Amino acid sequence: MKSTHTIPITLRTAQQTTESTRELQEQIRCRAYELYEQRGRAYGHELDDWLQTESEMIQQKANRATV
């Protein structure tokens, strides 16, 4: 018989999930704005900045998980 391992998870309330989503979106907005400023405030790259920021944050989270 194979042994099974359970991984404990922390359940979140809907309010906690909403708050963490808002925090994440605010972090993305701030970083995307930094990219906009670094580009010399050139318009037309909003989606690129947002997606780049999401990608950076996903990579950071993955790096923290492997440490």
N, C-alpha and C positions, 0 to 999 in steps of 0.2 A: 504494500500500500504506500503510495506516495504521500510525503508530508506536504502540507500546504502552509504557506506563510501568509500571515495577514499583515497588511500595512495599515497602521493607525492613520486615520484622517481626521482632520478638524473640520467639523461642520460649521458653516457660517450661516448667519441669519440673512434674510433678504436685505436688511438695512446695512449690514457689514459688507455684503457683496456690492451694493450700490455705492457705498462710500469708497471702497477700494477701487471700483471702476472709475469714479470721479477723480480720485487721486491720480490714477494712471493716466487718464485723459489730460489732466492738468500738467503732468510731467511731460507728456508728449507735446502738448501745446507750447510749453516753455522751450523745450529743446528744438522744436521745429522753428520757432521764432528766432532762436540763436542762429540756425542755419540760414534763415532768410536774411538776417543782419550780416552774416559772414559773406553772403553773396552780394552785398551792397544794396540790399533792399529791392532787388529786382523781382518784379511780379511775375506770376505765371508758373511758379514752381511749388505751389502750396501742397499739392498731392505728393510730389517727389519728396519734399521735406518731411511730411507726415509719415510716409512709408519708410523712409530712411531711418527716422527716429524709432518707429516700431521695430524695425529690424535690429537696430542697435540695442534696444531694450531686451528683445528676445535673446540676443547673443549674450548680453550681460547676465541675464537670468540663467541661461544655460551654463555659463562659466562659473557662476556661484554654486550651482547645483553639483558640479563636478569637483569642487574643491573639497 
